[in-house]
Amino acid sequence: MGKPIERLSRWCAQVTKILMLVLGILLIACLLIAVFFRYVVGYALSFPEELSMLLFTWIVFLAGSLGVREASHVRLTLVLKRLAPSVKKITSMCITVLIIFFGAVLLYSGKDMVSRTFGSVSATIGYPLALINSSAIVGGALIVLHGLSQLLIPGKEN
């Protein structure tokens, strides 16, 4: 069961990296447009700020899921280094289970936010607010997937 989940996790991580690159480029372009119009043209546009918030939100949730996949999230290793290998393994598994739980809570909360804001649109651009809130669903699902991959594949440490 672990191998299909690992393959799916690896594929999702690759897609996530590409998506984050595209979103990052769009975010930088948005910010440059905003700065150019405000300080060079002398006219502030309203859409770049809202679009930047949308792009940044998606980047944060996608990057958080990659942090789980690549075990690059912030953690304290001072205590773990001093534990016996068997205790260290159990502790790492417990941490991974907590990360999976966090992802599930994020997924559930995101689903709730999408259902509560369904039909609402943003003030300036008019995109559906479900679009920004669905980033929590996607991020939570990816965190659960990457956490399960770490939990089920022997030798992969958190």
N, CA, C and O atoms as a GROMACS GRO file, in nm:
protein
  632
    1MET      N    1   0.082  -0.120   0.000
    1MET     CA    2   0.000   0.000   0.000
    1MET      C    3   0.086   0.126   0.000
    1MET      O    4   0.043   0.230  -0.050
    2GLY      N    5   0.207   0.117   0.055
    2GLY     CA    6   0.291   0.234   0.067
    2GLY      C    7   0.346   0.284  -0.066
    2GLY      O    8   0.363   0.404  -0.085
    3LYS      N    9   0.375   0.192  -0.157
    3LYS     CA   10   0.436   0.232  -0.284
    3LYS      C   11   0.346   0.317  -0.372
    3LYS      O   12   0.392   0.417  -0.427
    4PRO      N   13   0.217   0.282  -0.389
    4PRO     CA   14   0.130   0.370  -0.468
    4PRO      C   15   0.115   0.508  -0.406
    4PRO      O   16   0.109   0.609  -0.477
    5ILE      N   17   0.108   0.514  -0.273
    5ILE     CA   18   0.097   0.643  -0.205
    5ILE      C   19   0.225   0.723  -0.224
    5ILE      O   20   0.219   0.844  -0.243
    6GLU      N   21   0.339   0.656  -0.219
    6GLU     CA   22   0.467   0.725  -0.240
    6GLU      C   23   0.477   0.778  -0.383
    6GLU      O   24   0.522   0.891  -0.404
    7ARG      N   25   0.434   0.698  -0.481
    7ARG     CA   26   0.437   0.744  -0.621
    7ARG      C   27   0.345   0.864  -0.640
    7ARG      O   28   0.382   0.961  -0.706
    8LEU      N   29   0.225   0.857  -0.582
    8LEU     CA   30   0.131   0.969  -0.592
    8LEU      C   31   0.187   1.093  -0.522
    8LEU      O   32   0.175   1.205  -0.572
    9SER      N   33   0.248   1.073  -0.406
    9SER     CA   34   0.309   1.184  -0.332
    9SER      C   35   0.420   1.248  -0.414
    9SER      O   36   0.430   1.371  -0.421
   10ARG      N   37   0.504   1.166  -0.474
   10ARG     CA   38   0.614   1.219  -0.556
   10ARG      C   39   0.561   1.296  -0.676
   10ARG      O   40   0.612   1.404  -0.708
   11TRP      N   41   0.459   1.241  -0.742
   11TRP     CA   42   0.400   1.308  -0.859
   11TRP      C   43   0.336   1.442  -0.818
   11TRP      O   44   0.355   1.544  -0.884
   12CYS      N   45   0.261   1.440  -0.708
   12CYS     CA   46   0.198   1.563  -0.660
   12CYS      C   47   0.302   1.667  -0.622
   12CYS      O   48   0.282   1.786  -0.644
   13ALA      N   49   0.414   1.623  -0.565
   13ALA     CA   50   0.520   1.716  -0.528
   13ALA      C   51   0.579   1.781  -0.653
   13ALA      O   52   0.608   1.901  -0.653
   14GLN      N   53   0.597   1.704  -0.759
   14GLN     CA   54   0.651   1.761  -0.883
   14GLN      C   55   0.554   1.863  -0.943
   14GLN      O   56   0.595   1.971  -0.985
   15VAL      N   57   0.427   1.828  -0.946
   15VAL     CA   58   0.325   1.921  -0.998
   15VAL      C   59   0.320   2.046  -0.911
   15VAL      O   60   0.307   2.158  -0.962
   16THR      N   61   0.329   2.028  -0.780
   16THR     CA   62   0.326   2.141  -0.686
   16THR      C   63   0.443   2.236  -0.711
   16THR      O   64   0.425   2.358  -0.709
   17LYS      N   65   0.561   2.181  -0.734
   17LYS     CA   66   0.679   2.265  -0.758
   17LYS      C   67   0.660   2.349  -0.885
   17LYS      O   68   0.692   2.468  -0.887
   18ILE      N   69   0.608   2.288  -0.990
   18ILE     CA   70   0.585   2.360  -1.115
   18ILE      C   71   0.479   2.468  -1.094
   18ILE      O   72   0.496   2.582  -1.139
   19LEU      N   73   0.371   2.432  -1.026
   19LEU     CA   74   0.264   2.528  -0.999
   19LEU      C   75   0.314   2.645  -0.915
   19LEU      O   76   0.277   2.760  -0.940
   20MET      N   77   0.396   2.615  -0.814
   20MET     CA   78   0.451   2.722  -0.730
   20MET      C   79   0.541   2.815  -0.810
   20MET      O   80   0.543   2.936  -0.787
   21LEU      N   81   0.616   2.760  -0.904
   21LEU     CA   82   0.701   2.843  -0.988
   21LEU      C   83   0.617   2.939  -1.072
   21LEU      O   84   0.647   3.058  -1.080
   22VAL      N   85   0.512   2.886  -1.134
   22VAL     CA   86   0.424   2.969  -1.216
   22VAL      C   87   0.356   3.076  -1.130
   22VAL      O   88   0.352   3.193  -1.168
   23LEU      N   89   0.302   3.035  -1.016
   23LEU     CA   90   0.235   3.130  -0.927
   23LEU      C   91   0.332   3.236  -0.875
   23LEU      O   92   0.295   3.353  -0.861
   24GLY      N   93   0.455   3.196  -0.846
   24GLY     CA   94   0.556   3.291  -0.800
   24GLY      C   95   0.589   3.395  -0.905
   24GLY      O   96   0.604   3.513  -0.874
   25ILE      N   97   0.602   3.351  -1.029
   25ILE     CA   98   0.629   3.444  -1.139
   25ILE      C   99   0.512   3.541  -1.155
   25ILE      O  100   0.533   3.661  -1.172
   26LEU      N  101   0.390   3.488  -1.150
   26LEU     CA  102   0.273   3.575  -1.160
   26LEU      C  103   0.266   3.675  -1.044
   26LEU      O  104   0.228   3.790  -1.062
   27LEU      N  105   0.302   3.629  -0.924
   27LEU     CA  106   0.301   3.717  -0.807
   27LEU      C  107   0.401   3.831  -0.824
   27LEU      O  108   0.369   3.947  -0.797
   28ILE      N  109   0.521   3.798  -0.868
   28ILE     CA  110   0.623   3.902  -0.890
   28ILE      C  111   0.576   4.000  -0.998
   28ILE      O  112   0.594   4.121  -0.984
   29ALA      N  113   0.517   3.948  -1.105
   29ALA     CA  114   0.466   4.035  -1.211
   29ALA      C  115   0.358   4.129  -1.157
   29ALA      O  116   0.356   4.248  -1.190
   30CYS      N  117   0.269   4.076  -1.076
   30CYS     CA  118   0.163   4.158  -1.015
   30CYS      C  119   0.221   4.270  -0.931
   30CYS      O  120   0.179   4.385  -0.942
   31LEU      N  121   0.317   4.236  -0.849
   31LEU     CA  122   0.378   4.336  -0.762
   31LEU      C  123   0.453   4.442  -0.842
   31LEU      O  124   0.449   4.560  -0.809
   32LEU      N  125   0.522   4.399  -0.947
   32LEU     CA  126   0.594   4.495  -1.032
   32LEU      C  127   0.497   4.589  -1.104
   32LEU      O  128   0.523   4.709  -1.116
   33ILE      N  129   0.386   4.536  -1.150
   33ILE     CA  130   0.284   4.619  -1.215
   33ILE      C  131   0.229   4.722  -1.115
   33ILE      O  132   0.214   4.840  -1.148
   34ALA      N  133   0.202   4.676  -0.993
   34ALA     CA  134   0.148   4.766  -0.891
   34ALA      C  135   0.246   4.878  -0.860
   34ALA      O  136   0.207   4.994  -0.852
   35VAL      N  137   0.373   4.843  -0.843
   35VAL     CA  138   0.475   4.944  -0.812
   35VAL      C  139   0.492   5.040  -0.930
   35VAL      O  140   0.500   5.161  -0.911
   36PHE      N  141   0.499   4.986  -1.050
   36PHE     CA  142   0.517   5.070  -1.169
   36PHE      C  143   0.404   5.172  -1.182
   36PHE      O  144   0.428   5.292  -1.201
   37PHE      N  145   0.281   5.125  -1.172
   37PHE     CA  146   0.168   5.217  -1.188
   37PHE      C  147   0.159   5.318  -1.074
   37PHE      O  148   0.124   5.434  -1.097
   38ARG      N  149   0.190   5.276  -0.952
   38ARG     CA  150   0.179   5.367  -0.839
   38ARG      C  151   0.288   5.475  -0.843
   38ARG      O  152   0.258   5.593  -0.822
   39TYR      N  153   0.412   5.436  -0.870
   39TYR     CA  154   0.523   5.531  -0.855
   39TYR      C  155   0.572   5.592  -0.986
   39TYR      O  156   0.632   5.700  -0.985
   40VAL      N  157   0.549   5.525  -1.099
   40VAL     CA  158   0.595   5.581  -1.226
   40VAL      C  159   0.480   5.653  -1.297
   40VAL      O  160   0.496   5.767  -1.340
   41VAL      N  161   0.367   5.586  -1.309
   41VAL     CA  162   0.252   5.644  -1.378
   41VAL      C  163   0.177   5.741  -1.287
   41VAL      O  164   0.117   5.838  -1.333
   42GLY      N  165   0.181   5.713  -1.157
   42GLY     CA  166   0.112   5.800  -1.063
   42GLY      C  167  -0.034   5.764  -1.044
   42GLY      O  168  -0.112   5.844  -0.992
   43TYR      N  169  -0.071   5.644  -1.084
   43TYR     CA  170  -0.209   5.598  -1.070
   43TYR      C  171  -0.205   5.458  -1.009
   43TYR      O  172  -0.148   5.366  -1.068
   44ALA      N  173  -0.264   5.442  -0.893
   44ALA     CA  174  -0.263   5.312  -0.826
   44ALA      C  175  -0.374   5.223  -0.880
   44ALA      O  176  -0.491   5.262  -0.882
   45LEU      N  177  -0.336   5.105  -0.925
   45LEU     CA  178  -0.435   5.007  -0.970
   45LEU      C  179  -0.488   4.930  -0.849
   45LEU      O  180  -0.417   4.912  -0.750
   46SER      N  181  -0.612   4.887  -0.857
   46SER     CA  182  -0.670   4.817  -0.742
   46SER      C  183  -0.656   4.665  -0.751
   46SER      O  184  -0.657   4.597  -0.648
   47PHE      N  185  -0.644   4.611  -0.872
   47PHE     CA  186  -0.646   4.465  -0.883
   47PHE      C  187  -0.517   4.395  -0.840
   47PHE      O  188  -0.526   4.282  -0.793
   48PRO      N  189  -0.397   4.454  -0.853
   48PRO     CA  190  -0.277   4.377  -0.819
   48PRO      C  191  -0.271   4.333  -0.673
   48PRO      O  192  -0.221   4.224  -0.644
   49GLU      N  193  -0.320   4.414  -0.583
   49GLU     CA  194  -0.316   4.377  -0.440
   49GLU      C  195  -0.402   4.254  -0.414
   49GLU      O  196  -0.360   4.160  -0.346
   50GLU      N  197  -0.522   4.254  -0.469
   50GLU     CA  198  -0.613   4.142  -0.447
   50GLU      C  199  -0.562   4.015  -0.516
   50GLU      O  200  -0.569   3.905  -0.460
   51LEU      N  201  -0.511   4.030  -0.635
   51LEU     CA  202  -0.456   3.915  -0.708
   51LEU      C  203  -0.331   3.862  -0.638
   51LEU      O  204  -0.310   3.741  -0.632
   52SER      N  205  -0.250   3.952  -0.585
   52SER     CA  206  -0.130   3.910  -0.511
   52SER      C  207  -0.167   3.830  -0.387
   52SER      O  208  -0.102   3.731  -0.354
   53MET      N  209  -0.273   3.872  -0.318
   53MET     CA  210  -0.319   3.799  -0.200
   53MET      C  211  -0.364   3.658  -0.237
   53MET      O  212  -0.333   3.563  -0.165
   54LEU      N  213  -0.434   3.645  -0.347
   54LEU     CA  214  -0.479   3.513  -0.394
   54LEU      C  215  -0.358   3.425  -0.426
   54LEU      O  216  -0.351   3.311  -0.382
   55LEU      N  217  -0.264   3.478  -0.503
   55LEU     CA  218  -0.147   3.401  -0.543
   55LEU      C  219  -0.061   3.363  -0.422
   55LEU      O  220  -0.014   3.250  -0.411
   56PHE      N  221  -0.043   3.458  -0.331
   56PHE     CA  222   0.039   3.433  -0.212
   56PHE      C  223  -0.024   3.324  -0.123
   56PHE      O  224   0.047   3.239  -0.070
   57THR      N  225  -0.154   3.328  -0.108
   57THR     CA  226  -0.223   3.227  -0.028
   57THR      C  227  -0.200   3.088  -0.084
   57THR      O  228  -0.170   2.994  -0.010
   58TRP      N  229  -0.216   3.074  -0.215
   58TRP     CA  230  -0.192   2.944  -0.279
   58TRP      C  231  -0.047   2.900  -0.263
   58TRP      O  232  -0.019   2.783  -0.237
   59ILE      N  233   0.046   2.994  -0.279
   59ILE     CA  234   0.188   2.959  -0.265
   59ILE      C  235   0.218   2.910  -0.124
   59ILE      O  236   0.292   2.812  -0.107
   60VAL      N  237   0.163   2.976  -0.023
   60VAL     CA  238   0.188   2.937   0.117
   60VAL      C  239   0.139   2.795   0.145
   60VAL      O  240   0.212   2.715   0.203
   61PHE      N  241   0.017   2.764   0.104
   61PHE     CA  242  -0.036   2.630   0.131
   61PHE      C  243   0.037   2.523   0.052
   61PHE      O  244   0.060   2.413   0.102
   62LEU      N  245   0.072   2.553  -0.072
   62LEU     CA  246   0.147   2.456  -0.152
   62LEU      C  247   0.288   2.435  -0.096
   62LEU      O  248   0.336   2.322  -0.089
   63ALA      N  249   0.353   2.543  -0.055
   63ALA     CA  250   0.487   2.532   0.002
   63ALA      C  251   0.484   2.456   0.135
   63ALA      O  252   0.575   2.378   0.165
   64GLY      N  253   0.379   2.477   0.213
   64GLY     CA  254   0.366   2.403   0.338
   64GLY      C  255   0.356   2.254   0.316
   64GLY      O  256   0.414   2.175   0.391
   65SER      N  257   0.283   2.214   0.213
   65SER     CA  258   0.273   2.071   0.183
   65SER      C  259   0.406   2.016   0.136
   65SER      O  260   0.442   1.903   0.169
   66LEU      N  261   0.481   2.094   0.058
   66LEU     CA  262   0.614   2.049   0.015
   66LEU      C  263   0.708   2.037   0.134
   66LEU      O  264   0.796   1.951   0.136
   67GLY      N  265   0.691   2.124   0.233
   67GLY     CA  266   0.771   2.115   0.354
   67GLY      C  267   0.750   1.983   0.425
   67GLY      O  268   0.845   1.927   0.481
   68VAL      N  269   0.629   1.932   0.422
   68VAL     CA  270   0.600   1.801   0.481
   68VAL      C  271   0.665   1.692   0.397
   68VAL      O  272   0.728   1.600   0.451
   69ARG      N  273   0.651   1.701   0.267
   69ARG     CA  274   0.707   1.600   0.175
   69ARG      C  275   0.858   1.590   0.191
   69ARG      O  276   0.914   1.480   0.196
   70GLU      N  277   0.925   1.704   0.199
   70GLU     CA  278   1.071   1.705   0.203
   70GLU      C  279   1.126   1.714   0.345
   70GLU      O  280   1.247   1.729   0.364
   71ALA      N  281   1.038   1.705   0.444
   71ALA     CA  282   1.076   1.709   0.585
   71ALA      C  283   1.161   1.832   0.615
   71ALA      O  284   1.261   1.824   0.687
   72SER      N  285   1.121   1.946   0.560
   72SER     CA  286   1.197   2.069   0.581
   72SER      C  287   1.123   2.166   0.672
   72SER      O  288   1.161   2.282   0.683
   73HIS      N  289   1.016   2.120   0.737
   73HIS     CA  290   0.944   2.206   0.829
   73HIS      C  291   1.029   2.229   0.955
   73HIS      O  292   1.117   2.149   0.987
   74VAL      N  293   1.001   2.336   1.023
   74VAL     CA  294   1.078   2.372   1.142
   74VAL      C  295   1.050   2.270   1.251
   74VAL      O  296   0.935   2.235   1.278
   75ARG      N  297   1.157   2.224   1.314
   75ARG     CA  298   1.142   2.131   1.425
   75ARG      C  299   1.262   2.141   1.517
   75ARG      O  300   1.370   2.186   1.476
   76LEU      N  301   1.242   2.100   1.638
   76LEU     CA  302   1.352   2.102   1.734
   76LEU      C  303   1.416   1.964   1.736
   76LEU      O  304   1.351   1.864   1.768
   77THR      N  305   1.543   1.958   1.702
   77THR     CA  306   1.611   1.828   1.697
   77THR      C  307   1.699   1.805   1.818
   77THR      O  308   1.759   1.698   1.833
   78LEU      N  309   1.709   1.902   1.904
   78LEU     CA  310   1.795   1.892   2.022
   78LEU      C  311   1.757   1.770   2.106
   78LEU      O  312   1.844   1.695   2.149
   79VAL      N  313   1.629   1.752   2.131
   79VAL     CA  314   1.583   1.640   2.214
   79VAL      C  315   1.590   1.510   2.135
   79VAL      O  316   1.634   1.408   2.189
   80LEU      N  317   1.547   1.512   2.008
   80LEU     CA  318   1.546   1.390   1.927
   80LEU      C  319   1.685   1.329   1.914
   80LEU      O  320   1.698   1.207   1.913
   81LYS      N  321   1.788   1.411   1.902
   81LYS     CA  322   1.924   1.359   1.886
   81LYS      C  323   1.971   1.280   2.007
   81LYS      O  324   2.056   1.192   1.995
   82ARG      N  325   1.915   1.312   2.122
   82ARG     CA  326   1.959   1.248   2.246
   82ARG      C  327   1.881   1.120   2.279
   82ARG      O  328   1.916   1.049   2.373
   83LEU      N  329   1.778   1.091   2.201
   83LEU     CA  330   1.696   0.972   2.229
   83LEU      C  331   1.757   0.847   2.170
   83LEU      O  332   1.834   0.852   2.075
   84ALA      N  333   1.721   0.734   2.230
   84ALA     CA  334   1.761   0.604   2.175
   84ALA      C  335   1.695   0.586   2.038
   84ALA      O  336   1.586   0.640   2.016
   85PRO      N  337   1.757   0.512   1.947
   85PRO     CA  338   1.701   0.497   1.812
   85PRO      C  339   1.555   0.448   1.809
   85PRO      O  340   1.476   0.496   1.728
   86SER      N  341   1.520   0.355   1.896
   86SER     CA  342   1.382   0.305   1.896
   86SER      C  343   1.284   0.413   1.943
   86SER      O  344   1.176   0.427   1.886
   87VAL      N  345   1.322   0.488   2.045
   87VAL     CA  346   1.236   0.596   2.096
   87VAL      C  347   1.228   0.708   1.992
   87VAL      O  348   1.123   0.769   1.973
   88LYS      N  349   1.340   0.734   1.927
   88LYS     CA  350   1.344   0.838   1.824
   88LYS      C  351   1.249   0.801   1.709
   88LYS      O  352   1.179   0.888   1.656
   89LYS      N  353   1.247   0.674   1.671
   89LYS     CA  354   1.158   0.630   1.563
   89LYS      C  355   1.012   0.645   1.602
   89LYS      O  356   0.930   0.691   1.522
   90ILE      N  357   0.978   0.606   1.723
   90ILE     CA  358   0.839   0.617   1.770
   90ILE      C  359   0.799   0.765   1.780
   90ILE      O  360   0.688   0.802   1.741
   91THR      N  361   0.890   0.848   1.830
   91THR     CA  362   0.862   0.991   1.842
   91THR      C  363   0.839   1.053   1.703
   91THR      O  364   0.747   1.132   1.685
   92SER      N  365   0.923   1.016   1.607
   92SER     CA  366   0.907   1.067   1.471
   92SER      C  367   0.775   1.022   1.411
   92SER      O  368   0.709   1.100   1.341
   93MET      N  369   0.735   0.898   1.438
   93MET     CA  370   0.606   0.850   1.388
   93MET      C  371   0.491   0.929   1.451
   93MET      O  372   0.395   0.964   1.382
   94CYS      N  373   0.501   0.957   1.580
   94CYS     CA  374   0.397   1.036   1.646
   94CYS      C  375   0.388   1.177   1.588
   94CYS      O  376   0.278   1.230   1.570
   95ILE      N  377   0.503   1.236   1.560
   95ILE     CA  378   0.505   1.370   1.500
   95ILE      C  379   0.438   1.365   1.362
   95ILE      O  380   0.361   1.454   1.328
   96THR      N  381   0.469   1.261   1.285
   96THR     CA  382   0.409   1.248   1.152
   96THR      C  383   0.258   1.230   1.162
   96THR      O  384   0.183   1.286   1.081
   97VAL      N  385   0.213   1.153   1.259
   97VAL     CA  386   0.068   1.137   1.280
   97VAL      C  387   0.004   1.272   1.314
   97VAL      O  388  -0.105   1.303   1.265
   98LEU      N  389   0.069   1.350   1.397
   98LEU     CA  390   0.017   1.483   1.430
   98LEU      C  391   0.013   1.574   1.307
   98LEU      O  392  -0.080   1.653   1.291
   99ILE      N  393   0.113   1.564   1.221
   99ILE     CA  394   0.115   1.642   1.097
   99ILE      C  395  -0.001   1.600   1.007
   99ILE      O  396  -0.068   1.684   0.948
  100ILE      N  397  -0.025   1.470   0.998
  100ILE     CA  398  -0.138   1.420   0.918
  100ILE      C  399  -0.270   1.471   0.976
  100ILE      O  400  -0.359   1.511   0.901
  101PHE      N  401  -0.281   1.470   1.108
  101PHE     CA  402  -0.401   1.522   1.173
  101PHE      C  403  -0.420   1.670   1.141
  101PHE      O  404  -0.531   1.714   1.112
  102PHE      N  405  -0.311   1.748   1.147
  102PHE     CA  406  -0.317   1.890   1.112
  102PHE      C  407  -0.366   1.908   0.969
  102PHE      O  408  -0.451   1.993   0.942
  103GLY      N  409  -0.313   1.827   0.876
  103GLY     CA  410  -0.357   1.835   0.737
  103GLY      C  411  -0.504   1.804   0.722
  103GLY      O  412  -0.575   1.869   0.644
  104ALA      N  413  -0.552   1.704   0.797
  104ALA     CA  414  -0.694   1.669   0.791
  104ALA      C  415  -0.782   1.781   0.846
  104ALA      O  416  -0.888   1.810   0.791
  105VAL      N  417  -0.738   1.845   0.954
  105VAL     CA  418  -0.812   1.957   1.010
  105VAL      C  419  -0.814   2.073   0.911
  105VAL      O  420  -0.917   2.138   0.893
  106LEU      N  421  -0.702   2.099   0.847
  106LEU     CA  422  -0.693   2.204   0.747
  106LEU      C  423  -0.786   2.175   0.630
  106LEU      O  424  -0.856   2.264   0.581
  107LEU      N  425  -0.788   2.051   0.585
  107LEU     CA  426  -0.876   2.011   0.476
  107LEU      C  427  -1.023   2.031   0.515
  107LEU      O  428  -1.101   2.087   0.439
  108TYR      N  429  -1.058   1.985   0.634
  108TYR     CA  430  -1.197   1.999   0.680
  108TYR      C  431  -1.236   2.147   0.697
  108TYR      O  432  -1.344   2.188   0.656
  109SER      N  433  -1.147   2.225   0.757
  109SER     CA  434  -1.176   2.368   0.777
  109SER      C  435  -1.187   2.441   0.643
  109SER      O  436  -1.273   2.528   0.626
  110GLY      N  437  -1.100   2.404   0.550
  110GLY     CA  438  -1.107   2.464   0.416
  110GLY      C  439  -1.238   2.431   0.347
  110GLY      O  440  -1.298   2.517   0.282
  111LYS      N  441  -1.281   2.306   0.362
  111LYS     CA  442  -1.410   2.265   0.303
  111LYS      C  443  -1.524   2.346   0.364
  111LYS      O  444  -1.616   2.387   0.293
  112ASP      N  445  -1.517   2.369   0.493
  112ASP     CA  446  -1.619   2.449   0.561
  112ASP      C  447  -1.617   2.593   0.512
  112ASP      O  448  -1.722   2.652   0.488
  113MET      N  449  -1.498   2.651   0.496
  113MET     CA  450  -1.486   2.789   0.447
  113MET      C  451  -1.538   2.802   0.304
  113MET      O  452  -1.605   2.900   0.271
  114VAL      N  453  -1.507   2.705   0.221
  114VAL     CA  454  -1.555   2.709   0.082
  114VAL      C  455  -1.707   2.703   0.080
  114VAL      O  456  -1.771   2.777   0.005
  115SER      N  457  -1.765   2.616   0.162
  115SER     CA  458  -1.912   2.605   0.162
  115SER      C  459  -1.978   2.733   0.216
  115SER      O  460  -2.085   2.771   0.171
  116ARG      N  461  -1.912   2.799   0.314
  116ARG     CA  462  -1.969   2.922   0.369
  116ARG      C  463  -1.953   3.043   0.276
  116ARG      O  464  -2.034   3.136   0.281
  117THR      N  465  -1.851   3.042   0.193
  117THR     CA  466  -1.828   3.157   0.105
  117THR      C  467  -1.868   3.128  -0.040
  117THR      O  468  -1.846   3.210  -0.128
  118PHE      N  469  -1.926   3.011  -0.063
  118PHE     CA  470  -1.966   2.975  -0.200
  118PHE      C  471  -2.067   3.077  -0.252
  118PHE      O  472  -2.166   3.108  -0.186
  119GLY      N  473  -2.041   3.128  -0.370
  119GLY     CA  474  -2.128   3.228  -0.430
  119GLY      C  475  -2.083   3.371  -0.406
  119GLY      O  476  -2.127   3.462  -0.476
  120SER      N  477  -1.995   3.391  -0.306
  120SER     CA  478  -1.942   3.525  -0.281
  120SER      C  479  -1.824   3.551  -0.374
  120SER      O  480  -1.753   3.459  -0.416
  121VAL      N  481  -1.806   3.679  -0.406
  121VAL     CA  482  -1.695   3.716  -0.495
  121VAL      C  483  -1.607   3.821  -0.427
  121VAL      O  484  -1.651   3.889  -0.334
  122SER      N  485  -1.485   3.832  -0.474
  122SER     CA  486  -1.393   3.932  -0.418
  122SER      C  487  -1.438   4.072  -0.456
  122SER      O  488  -1.512   4.091  -0.553
  123ALA      N  489  -1.393   4.168  -0.380
  123ALA     CA  490  -1.441   4.306  -0.396
  123ALA      C  491  -1.395   4.372  -0.526
  123ALA      O  492  -1.474   4.440  -0.592
  124THR      N  493  -1.271   4.353  -0.563
  124THR     CA  494  -1.216   4.426  -0.677
  124THR      C  495  -1.225   4.349  -0.807
  124THR      O  496  -1.283   4.397  -0.905
  125ILE      N  497  -1.169   4.230  -0.809
  125ILE     CA  498  -1.162   4.153  -0.934
  125ILE      C  499  -1.292   4.079  -0.960
  125ILE      O  500  -1.336   4.066  -1.074
  126GLY      N  501  -1.353   4.031  -0.854
  126GLY     CA  502  -1.478   3.957  -0.869
  126GLY      C  503  -1.459   3.808  -0.887
  126GLY      O  504  -1.548   3.739  -0.937
  127TYR      N  505  -1.340   3.754  -0.847
  127TYR     CA  506  -1.323   3.610  -0.854
  127TYR      C  507  -1.398   3.545  -0.738
  127TYR      O  508  -1.417   3.608  -0.634
  128PRO      N  509  -1.440   3.420  -0.754
  128PRO     CA  510  -1.512   3.352  -0.645
  128PRO      C  511  -1.422   3.336  -0.522
  128PRO      O  512  -1.308   3.292  -0.535
  129LEU      N  513  -1.472   3.371  -0.405
  129LEU     CA  514  -1.394   3.356  -0.283
  129LEU      C  515  -1.363   3.210  -0.253
  129LEU      O  516  -1.268   3.179  -0.180
  130ALA      N  517  -1.442   3.120  -0.308
  130ALA     CA  518  -1.412   2.978  -0.293
  130ALA      C  519  -1.276   2.943  -0.352
  130ALA      O  520  -1.213   2.846  -0.310
  131LEU      N  521  -1.231   3.022  -0.448
  131LEU     CA  522  -1.101   2.997  -0.511
  131LEU      C  523  -0.987   3.016  -0.412
  131LEU      O  524  -0.896   2.933  -0.407
  132ILE      N  525  -0.990   3.121  -0.334
  132ILE     CA  526  -0.883   3.144  -0.236
  132ILE      C  527  -0.897   3.046  -0.119
  132ILE      O  528  -0.797   2.999  -0.065
  133ASN      N  529  -1.020   3.017  -0.078
  133ASN     CA  530  -1.041   2.927   0.034
  133ASN      C  531  -1.013   2.781   0.000
  133ASN      O  532  -0.981   2.702   0.089
  134SER      N  533  -1.023   2.746  -0.126
  134SER     CA  534  -0.995   2.607  -0.165
  134SER      C  535  -0.846   2.576  -0.156
  134SER      O  536  -0.807   2.459  -0.164
  135SER      N  537  -0.763   2.678  -0.141
  135SER     CA  538  -0.620   2.652  -0.123
  135SER      C  539  -0.596   2.574   0.007
  135SER      O  540  -0.502   2.494   0.014
  136ALA      N  541  -0.678   2.595   0.108
  136ALA     CA  542  -0.666   2.520   0.233
  136ALA      C  543  -0.704   2.373   0.212
  136ALA      O  544  -0.643   2.284   0.271
  137ILE      N  545  -0.802   2.348   0.129
  137ILE     CA  546  -0.842   2.210   0.099
  137ILE      C  547  -0.728   2.138   0.029
  137ILE      O  548  -0.689   2.028   0.068
  138VAL      N  549  -0.674   2.201  -0.074
  138VAL     CA  550  -0.566   2.140  -0.151
  138VAL      C  551  -0.442   2.121  -0.064
  138VAL      O  552  -0.381   2.014  -0.064
  139GLY      N  553  -0.406   2.226   0.011
  139GLY     CA  554  -0.290   2.216   0.099
  139GLY      C  555  -0.308   2.107   0.205
  139GLY      O  556  -0.215   2.030   0.230
  140GLY      N  557  -0.425   2.101   0.266
  140GLY     CA  558  -0.452   1.998   0.366
  140GLY      C  559  -0.446   1.858   0.309
  140GLY      O  560  -0.390   1.768   0.370
  141ALA      N  561  -0.505   1.839   0.191
  141ALA     CA  562  -0.503   1.707   0.126
  141ALA      C  563  -0.360   1.666   0.093
  141ALA      O  564  -0.323   1.550   0.110
  142LEU      N  565  -0.281   1.760   0.045
  142LEU     CA  566  -0.141   1.728   0.013
  142LEU      C  567  -0.060   1.698   0.138
  142LEU      O  568   0.027   1.610   0.137
  143ILE      N  569  -0.087   1.769   0.247
  143ILE     CA  570  -0.018   1.741   0.374
  143ILE      C  571  -0.052   1.599   0.422
  143ILE      O  572   0.036   1.526   0.466
  144VAL      N  573  -0.178   1.562   0.412
  144VAL     CA  574  -0.219   1.426   0.451
  144VAL      C  575  -0.149   1.324   0.363
  144VAL      O  576  -0.095   1.225   0.413
  145LEU      N  577  -0.149   1.346   0.233
  145LEU     CA  578  -0.086   1.252   0.139
  145LEU      C  579   0.064   1.238   0.168
  145LEU      O  580   0.114   1.126   0.178
  146HIS      N  581   0.134   1.349   0.180
  146HIS     CA  582   0.278   1.343   0.203
  146HIS      C  583   0.310   1.284   0.340
  146HIS      O  584   0.409   1.213   0.356
  147GLY      N  585   0.227   1.314   0.440
  147GLY     CA  586   0.246   1.256   0.573
  147GLY      C  587   0.226   1.105   0.571
  147GLY      O  588   0.303   1.032   0.632
  148LEU      N  589   0.122   1.059   0.501
  148LEU     CA  590   0.099   0.914   0.490
  148LEU      C  591   0.215   0.847   0.418
  148LEU      O  592   0.256   0.737   0.454
  149SER      N  593   0.266   0.912   0.317
  149SER     CA  594   0.381   0.858   0.245
  149SER      C  595   0.500   0.840   0.338
  149SER      O  596   0.567   0.737   0.333
  150GLN      N  597   0.526   0.938   0.423
  150GLN     CA  598   0.636   0.927   0.519
  150GLN      C  599   0.609   0.818   0.622
  150GLN      O  600   0.701   0.748   0.665
  151LEU      N  601   0.486   0.804   0.661
  151LEU     CA  602   0.450   0.707   0.764
  151LEU      C  603   0.459   0.564   0.712
  151LEU      O  604   0.500   0.473   0.784
  152LEU      N  605   0.420   0.543   0.586
  152LEU     CA  606   0.408   0.407   0.532
  152LEU      C  607   0.536   0.353   0.467
  152LEU      O  608   0.549   0.232   0.448
  153ILE      N  609   0.628   0.440   0.432
  153ILE     CA  610   0.750   0.395   0.368
  153ILE      C  611   0.860   0.381   0.474
  153ILE      O  612   0.902   0.480   0.533
  154PRO      N  613   0.906   0.259   0.497
  154PRO     CA  614   1.012   0.241   0.597
  154PRO      C  615   1.140   0.313   0.554
  154PRO      O  616   1.176   0.312   0.436
  155GLY      N  617   1.207   0.372   0.649
  155GLY     CA  618   1.333   0.440   0.619
  155GLY      C  619   1.317   0.588   0.591
  155GLY      O  620   1.414   0.664   0.600
  156LYS      N  621   1.196   0.631   0.557
  156LYS     CA  622   1.172   0.774   0.536
  156LYS      C  623   1.150   0.836   0.673
  156LYS      O  624   1.058   0.797   0.745
  157GLU      N  625   1.234   0.930   0.708
  157GLU     CA  626   1.219   0.990   0.840
  157GLU      C  627   1.162   1.130   0.829
  157GLU      O  628   1.181   1.200   0.730
  158ASN      N  629   1.093   1.166   0.931
  158ASN     CA  630   1.033   1.298   0.939
  158ASN      C  631   1.136   1.400   0.973
  158ASN      O  632   1.105   1.519   0.985
   0.00000   0.00000   0.00000
